[in-house]
């Protein structure tokens, strides 16, 4: 973590960390360094081991989360690298409701006899703590994707670490602007940088933030060996996105809270799920899957898309994916609220809901 950032608020860190030295004629922003090969005997040696543009991004994210960050080629590359910490036959405790890619990766590892997986209701803290007693790794999402359940991170982390398990939190939904899991006892934080951190629906990238130097060194060694490194342009775009993360999160959260207030009274909405913070909302549409699908085809501002965390508002019915858990209602639509004018967003969404009859 940058020493200049330790005592600053997240908004200041997002803007000031990861900058070049303040010297005459130096640029304010870290340039894109397109290099696969470096002159020998330095600190990098080869393009798979490091890049100044990655390092600038990592400095900002590490400072925001309170640890040391590593950039990866995708969120799934980061997830895979973390799960690789689990020894053969080790137990991974994870939420029943979580990012589909994570659940699919765990299912694949279990089908090959690599790990054992125990899926739990992340809101049942006592049950999670009990399961953690035999775990090698406890994977948390809070809020969960797409059910928006909350975990007691601090209590679970304390119990899991006492049992000798790693604690990992996917912080993609909350971002370090709203939640810093390392300060709650987690060992590692994972991000799909594609989402809020980059924030403009134009980057595929992931990241891990380690709470201590030993874990950082192990994970960097895995990244160096597997080659799951980001492109330089992607890292530069993600760094640029981080500069406005706090503003985008604040606006998306304000929009989300207002939309929740208005949605709760609409007759076409059977249930509204919102954890009380962040820009992700889930609604269960009365009428089930067909009606929910119709909603996603009936708007002009809201975009039907599977990703989230961009400046534009997107939504989708999650059970359209076969791998989504059966415990997610057929009519659940996940809304990623963007930074547009909230009245425009509501007018567009309300008109579509009204038409459902």
C-alpha positions, 0 to 999 in steps of 0.5 A: 500500500502506498505510504502516501495513501494510508491516512486518506479517505477512499475518494482521495486514494482513488484519485491520487494513488498510482501516480508517477513521481512529481518531477518536471515534465513527467506525466500526471498519469502512468503511460501505457507501457507496451513491452514484452521484454526488458533490459536485464538485471532490473526488477522485472526482467520479462513481460509476464512478471510485471508492467508499470501500467499494471503496477499503477493499477495495483497500487490504487486498488491495494491502497483502497482495500488496505493490502497488496493487489495483483491484476489478472486477465479476468475475474475467473483467472483471479478466482482460479488462482485463489482456489489453487491454494486449496490442497488436494481433497481440501474442503471449500465452504461457499455460498449457495448463491454466488457468482455462477462462474465461481460455482461452476469452477468449484463444481468442476474441481469437485468432479475431478476429485480435486476439492470437496465443496460444501454450499451453505446459506451465507446468512446462517452465521452459526452454520457457516462457522460450524462448516468452517471448522473443517475447511481449507478455504471459506469463500464469501460474497456479501452481498451475494450474486444475485440474491443480495444476501449479507454475510457476517464477514467479521464473525465468520472470518474470525472462526475460519482463521482460528480453524486454519482456513483461508477467508476470501471475500468477493468484493465486486458488488460492494467495492472498497468504497463501501466495504473493506473485507481485509479490515474485517479479518479476511485474508484475500479479496477478489474482484471482477475488475470488469464490473465497478472498478473499470466501470465502463463495460469495455474491460475484461480483467480481474484482481486479488488483494492479499492482506499479508506479504506471504500470501501476496508472494505465493499468488504472484508466483502462481500468476507468473507461472500460469501467465494469467496476466492482463493486457496493458491497455486493459490495465490502463483503462481499469486504472482510469476507471478507478479514478472516478469509482467513488463518484460512480458508486455514490451516484449508482447507490443513490439511484438504486435507493430511490428506485427501490422506494418506488418499486416497492409499491408497484403491483407488477413487482412481487418482491424487491431485494436490496441490501441497503447499500450499493447499486445492485437491486433484484426484483421478483416479477409477478407472473414468473419467467415469461413476464420477467423476460418480457420486461427485459425486452420492453425498455429503451434506457435499461439494457438487457445484458449479463454484466453489471457495474457500468455507468449504464443501467443493465438488467437480466433475468438470472434463471435464463442461465441453466447454471443459476441455482434453482433456489433463485426465483424464475422471475428474479431480475437483477438490476445494475443501476447506473448513473443516469438521471433517476427520473429517466430510469424510473419512467422507462422501468415503470412504463415497462412494468405498467405494460405487464398488466 
